[in-house]
Amino acid sequence: MNLQKLTILISFFLLPSLFYQAYLLSQGFVNQIKIQKEIEKVSREIESLKILVSSQNSLSNLDNFIKEKNLVKASQIKFIEVLEEKTASK
């Protein structure tokens, strides 16, 4: 009888933990899908910019194109990994 009560008590504490872990896992998958869609969007934009740049005939046209699009040369790229649902700020 005591073993049965102990089993029920342990289950009472472990089941919510199991559900919470499943929730976190599903949130990770959802975030991964969102990030993948954003990567695809940026990749398409990069491809369209490559096509536009390649269509420019000379360096002067390229300079004009860069000025029109308000593009700047990146001097440094930093990556920030955001764990869970927290806001990152600089």
N, CA and C atoms as an extended XYZ file, in Angstrom:
270
Properties=species:S:1:pos:R:3:atomname:S:1:resname:S:1:resid:I:1 pbc="F F F"
N         0.818       -1.194        0.000 N   MET     1
C         0.000        0.000        0.000 CA  MET     1
C         0.867        1.265        0.000 C   MET     1
N         1.939        1.288        0.787 N   ASN     2
C         2.836        2.438        0.834 CA  ASN     2
C         3.559        2.635       -0.495 C   ASN     2
N         3.885        1.544       -1.160 N   LEU     3
C         4.550        1.623       -2.457 CA  LEU     3
C         3.627        2.274       -3.488 C   LEU     3
N         2.364        1.966       -3.400 N   GLN     4
C         1.388        2.538       -4.324 CA  GLN     4
C         1.263        4.053       -4.091 C   GLN     4
N         1.213        4.473       -2.838 N   LYS     5
C         1.131        5.900       -2.520 CA  LYS     5
C         2.398        6.632       -2.974 C   LYS     5
N         3.538        5.988       -2.763 N   LEU     6
C         4.806        6.579       -3.179 CA  LEU     6
C         4.858        6.731       -4.697 C   LEU     6
N         4.377        5.741       -5.403 N   THR     7
C         4.346        5.794       -6.870 CA  THR     7
C         3.445        6.921       -7.351 C   THR     7
N         2.296        7.078       -6.744 N   ILE     8
C         1.372        8.147       -7.119 CA  ILE     8
C         1.990        9.506       -6.809 C   ILE     8
N         2.647        9.624       -5.669 N   LEU     9
C         3.278       10.881       -5.283 CA  LEU     9
C         4.401       11.255       -6.252 C   LEU     9
N         5.230       10.301       -6.595 N   ILE    10
C         6.321       10.560       -7.545 CA  ILE    10
C         5.756       10.934       -8.910 C   ILE    10
N         4.722       10.238       -9.336 N   SER    11
C         4.086       10.540      -10.627 CA  SER    11
C         3.507       11.946      -10.624 C   SER    11
N         2.959       12.351       -9.494 N   PHE    12
C         2.373       13.683       -9.364 CA  PHE    12
C         3.416       14.772       -9.617 C   PHE    12
N         4.662       14.528       -9.215 N   PHE    13
C         5.716       15.508       -9.409 CA  PHE    13
C         6.425       15.363      -10.753 C   PHE    13
N         6.519       14.169      -11.289 N   LEU    14
C         7.266       13.961      -12.525 CA  LEU    14
C         6.460       14.257      -13.787 C   LEU    14
N         5.174       14.019      -13.770 N   LEU    15
C         4.365       14.250      -14.966 CA  LEU    15
C         4.363       15.718      -15.407 C   LEU    15
N         4.178       16.673      -14.504 N   PRO    16
C         4.263       18.074      -14.956 CA  PRO    16
C         5.632       18.414      -15.550 C   PRO    16
N         6.669       17.842      -14.989 N   SER    17
C         8.002       18.068      -15.533 CA  SER    17
C         8.106       17.522      -16.955 C   SER    17
N         7.531       16.373      -17.179 N   LEU    18
C         7.522       15.772      -18.513 CA  LEU    18
C         6.769       16.666      -19.497 C   LEU    18
N         5.614       17.168      -19.089 N   PHE    19
C         4.829       18.039      -19.963 CA  PHE    19
C         5.573       19.347      -20.251 C   PHE    19
N         6.239       19.883      -19.251 N   TYR    20
C         6.991       21.119      -19.439 CA  TYR    20
C         8.147       20.906      -20.419 C   TYR    20
N         8.841       19.785      -20.296 N   GLN    21
C         9.934       19.474      -21.220 CA  GLN    21
C         9.412       19.311      -22.645 C   GLN    21
N         8.258       18.679      -22.794 N   ALA    22
C         7.652       18.525      -24.122 CA  ALA    22
C         7.281       19.895      -24.693 C   ALA    22
N         6.779       20.776      -23.845 N   TYR    23
C         6.441       22.137      -24.275 CA  TYR    23
C         7.692       22.874      -24.756 C   TYR    23
N         8.772       22.804      -23.996 N   LEU    24
C        10.011       23.469      -24.393 CA  LEU    24
C        10.542       22.917      -25.710 C   LEU    24
N        10.441       21.615      -25.877 N   LEU    25
C        10.897       20.987      -27.112 CA  LEU    25
C        10.076       21.474      -28.299 C   LEU    25
N         8.768       21.548      -28.132 N   SER    26
C         7.915       22.011      -29.230 CA  SER    26
C         8.191       23.480      -29.548 C   SER    26
N         8.467       24.292      -28.540 N   GLN    27
C         8.809       25.698      -28.777 CA  GLN    27
C        10.112       25.804      -29.571 C   GLN    27
N        11.045       24.918      -29.274 N   GLY    28
C        12.303       24.903      -30.022 CA  GLY    28
C        12.074       24.599      -31.489 C   GLY    28
N        11.195       23.649      -31.770 N   PHE    29
C        10.885       23.318      -33.159 CA  PHE    29
C        10.200       24.487      -33.858 C   PHE    29
N         9.281       25.142      -33.171 N   VAL    30
C         8.579       26.289      -33.762 CA  VAL    30
C         9.576       27.401      -34.079 C   VAL    30
N        10.477       27.688      -33.155 N   ASN    31
C        11.483       28.727      -33.379 CA  ASN    31
C        12.409       28.357      -34.528 C   ASN    31
N        12.754       27.084      -34.623 N   GLN    32
C        13.619       26.625      -35.705 CA  GLN    32
C        12.937       26.828      -37.058 C   GLN    32
N        11.657       26.552      -37.144 N   ILE    33
C        10.915       26.746      -38.392 CA  ILE    33
C        10.860       28.229      -38.753 C   ILE    33
N        10.614       29.095      -37.755 N   LYS    34
C        10.578       30.540      -38.011 CA  LYS    34
C        11.926       31.037      -38.522 C   LYS    34
N        12.993       30.582      -37.894 N   ILE    35
C        14.331       31.008      -38.296 CA  ILE    35
C        14.650       30.507      -39.698 C   ILE    35
N        14.250       29.270      -40.010 N   GLN    36
C        14.490       28.724      -41.343 CA  GLN    36
C        13.764       29.545      -42.404 C   GLN    36
N        12.531       29.960      -42.126 N   LYS    37
C        11.781       30.792      -43.074 CA  LYS    37
C        12.469       32.138      -43.266 C   LYS    37
N        12.974       32.707      -42.184 N   GLU    38
C        13.677       33.987      -42.279 CA  GLU    38
C        14.965       33.834      -43.089 C   GLU    38
N        15.678       32.734      -42.895 N   ILE    39
C        16.899       32.472      -43.664 CA  ILE    39
C        16.571       32.351      -45.147 C   ILE    39
N        15.485       31.650      -45.469 N   GLU    40
C        15.079       31.509      -46.866 CA  GLU    40
C        14.727       32.862      -47.474 C   GLU    40
N        14.047       33.705      -46.710 N   LYS    41
C        13.677       35.042      -47.190 CA  LYS    41
C        14.925       35.870      -47.480 C   LYS    41
N        15.879       35.848      -46.553 N   VAL    42
C        17.113       36.608      -46.735 CA  VAL    42
C        17.914       36.045      -47.908 C   VAL    42
N        17.921       34.727      -48.064 N   SER    43
C        18.639       34.110      -49.181 CA  SER    43
C        18.048       34.551      -50.517 C   SER    43
N        16.714       34.604      -50.596 N   ARG    44
C        16.078       35.075      -51.834 CA  ARG    44
C        16.445       36.529      -52.110 C   ARG    44
N        16.479       37.336      -51.062 N   GLU    45
C        16.851       38.742      -51.230 CA  GLU    45
C        18.296       38.871      -51.696 C   GLU    45
N        19.174       38.052      -51.155 N   ILE    46
C        20.582       38.071      -51.568 CA  ILE    46
C        20.704       37.695      -53.039 C   ILE    46
N        19.966       36.663      -53.454 N   GLU    47
C        20.013       36.246      -54.854 CA  GLU    47
C        19.518       37.354      -55.775 C   GLU    47
N        18.438       38.023      -55.388 N   SER    48
C        17.929       39.112      -56.235 CA  SER    48
C        18.929       40.263      -56.292 C   SER    48
N        19.605       40.541      -55.180 N   LEU    49
C        20.629       41.592      -55.192 CA  LEU    49
C        21.824       41.190      -56.047 C   LEU    49
N        22.194       39.913      -56.018 N   LYS    50
C        23.293       39.440      -56.869 CA  LYS    50
C        22.950       39.634      -58.337 C   LYS    50
N        21.705       39.329      -58.690 N   ILE    51
C        21.274       39.500      -60.080 CA  ILE    51
C        21.303       40.974      -60.465 C   ILE    51
N        20.807       41.833      -59.579 N   LEU    52
C        20.824       43.270      -59.870 CA  LEU    52
C        22.248       43.803      -60.008 C   LEU    52
N        23.133       43.358      -59.136 N   VAL    53
C        24.521       43.821      -59.182 CA  VAL    53
C        25.194       43.324      -60.453 C   VAL    53
N        24.937       42.073      -60.826 N   SER    54
C        25.574       41.538      -62.029 CA  SER    54
C        25.060       42.216      -63.293 C   SER    54
N        23.871       42.792      -63.221 N   SER    55
C        23.330       43.478      -64.397 CA  SER    55
C        23.939       44.865      -64.588 C   SER    55
N        24.649       45.346      -63.603 N   GLN    56
C        25.311       46.652      -63.723 CA  GLN    56
C        26.525       46.493      -64.633 C   GLN    56
N        26.698       47.430      -65.568 N   ASN    57
C        27.737       47.299      -66.597 CA  ASN    57
C        29.113       47.765      -66.154 C   ASN    57
N        29.185       48.743      -65.286 N   SER    58
C        30.490       49.281      -64.927 CA  SER    58
C        30.539       49.582      -63.437 C   SER    58
N        31.733       49.910      -62.987 N   LEU    59
C        31.905       50.236      -61.573 CA  LEU    59
C        31.149       51.503      -61.195 C   LEU    59
N        31.063       52.447      -62.090 N   SER    60
C        30.324       53.676      -61.770 CA  SER    60
C        28.842       53.375      -61.607 C   SER    60
N        28.302       52.493      -62.465 N   ASN    61
C        26.905       52.088      -62.304 CA  ASN    61
C        26.713       51.336      -60.990 C   ASN    61
N        27.700       50.537      -60.639 N   LEU    62
C        27.628       49.796      -59.383 CA  LEU    62
C        27.637       50.751      -58.193 C   LEU    62
N        28.482       51.774      -58.257 N   ASP    63
C        28.506       52.775      -57.179 CA  ASP    63
C        27.160       53.478      -57.059 C   ASP    63
N        26.571       53.833      -58.192 N   ASN    64
C        25.247       54.471      -58.163 CA  ASN    64
C        24.196       53.538      -57.574 C   ASN    64
N        24.266       52.267      -57.951 N   PHE    65
C        23.314       51.277      -57.437 CA  PHE    65
C        23.432       51.160      -55.920 C   PHE    65
N        24.668       51.101      -55.427 N   ILE    66
C        24.895       50.976      -53.983 CA  ILE    66
C        24.355       52.205      -53.252 C   ILE    66
N        24.564       53.383      -53.818 N   LYS    67
C        24.055       54.605      -53.187 CA  LYS    67
C        22.530       54.654      -53.206 C   LYS    67
N        21.914       54.215      -54.323 N   GLU    68
C        20.450       54.212      -54.426 CA  GLU    68
C        19.811       53.287      -53.399 C   GLU    68
N        20.434       52.144      -53.182 N   LYS    69
C        19.872       51.141      -52.267 CA  LYS    69
C        20.275       51.383      -50.814 C   LYS    69
N        21.072       52.439      -50.577 N   ASN    70
C        21.563       52.752      -49.226 CA  ASN    70
C        22.293       51.567      -48.603 C   ASN    70
N        23.112       50.901      -49.404 N   LEU    71
C        23.882       49.762      -48.912 CA  LEU    71
C        25.228       50.252      -48.396 C   LEU    71
N        25.726       49.573      -47.380 N   VAL    72
C        27.045       49.890      -46.847 CA  VAL    72
C        27.831       48.597      -46.704 C   VAL    72
N        29.128       48.713      -46.782 N   LYS    73
C        29.979       47.544      -46.640 CA  LYS    73
C        30.051       47.154      -45.166 C   LYS    73
N        29.819       45.884      -44.904 N   ALA    74
C        29.886       45.400      -43.522 CA  ALA    74
C        31.343       45.228      -43.135 C   ALA    74
N        31.717       45.845      -42.039 N   SER    75
C        33.092       45.703      -41.576 CA  SER    75
C        33.228       44.559      -40.579 C   SER    75
N        32.114       44.194      -39.968 N   GLN    76
C        32.166       43.144      -38.959 CA  GLN    76
C        30.785       42.508      -38.834 C   GLN    76
N        30.764       41.207      -38.676 N   ILE    77
C        29.503       40.492      -38.496 CA  ILE    77
C        29.546       39.809      -37.141 C   ILE    77
N        28.518       40.047      -36.345 N   LYS    78
C        28.429       39.416      -35.028 CA  LYS    78
C        27.164       38.585      -34.975 C   LYS    78
N        27.273       37.437      -34.372 N   PHE    79
C        26.127       36.561      -34.205 CA  PHE    79
C        25.777       36.489      -32.730 C   PHE    79
N        24.485       36.534      -32.450 N   ILE    80
C        24.007       36.432      -31.079 CA  ILE    80
C        23.078       35.244      -31.012 C   ILE    80
N        23.342       34.331      -30.089 N   GLU    81
C        22.458       33.186      -29.891 CA  GLU    81
C        21.521       33.514      -28.739 C   GLU    81
N        20.235       33.492      -29.022 N   VAL    82
C        19.235       33.789      -28.004 CA  VAL    82
C        18.621       32.474      -27.568 C   VAL    82
N        18.800       32.143      -26.314 N   LEU    83
C        18.256       30.916      -25.766 CA  LEU    83
C        16.912       31.222      -25.133 C   LEU    83
N        15.938       30.411      -25.439 N   GLU    84
C        14.570       30.548      -24.942 CA  GLU    84
C        13.972       31.857      -25.432 C   GLU    84
N        12.931       32.321      -24.790 N   GLU    85
C        12.222       33.507      -25.253 CA  GLU    85
C        12.634       34.725      -24.441 C   GLU    85
N        13.830       35.211      -24.689 N   LYS    86
C        14.329       36.386      -23.992 CA  LYS    86
C        14.742       37.419      -25.025 C   LYS    86
N        14.701       38.670      -24.649 N   THR    87
C        15.047       39.750      -25.557 CA  THR    87
C        16.524       40.077      -25.412 C   THR    87
N        17.196       40.214      -26.552 N   ALA    88
C        18.599       40.600      -26.546 CA  ALA    88
C        18.685       42.054      -26.968 C   ALA    88
N        19.524       42.813      -26.283 N   SER    89
C        19.708       44.211      -26.656 CA  SER    89
C        21.170       44.561      -26.501 C   SER    89
N        21.544       45.631      -27.179 N   LYS    90
C        22.943       46.041      -27.144 CA  LYS    90
C        23.091       47.237      -26.243 C   LYS    90
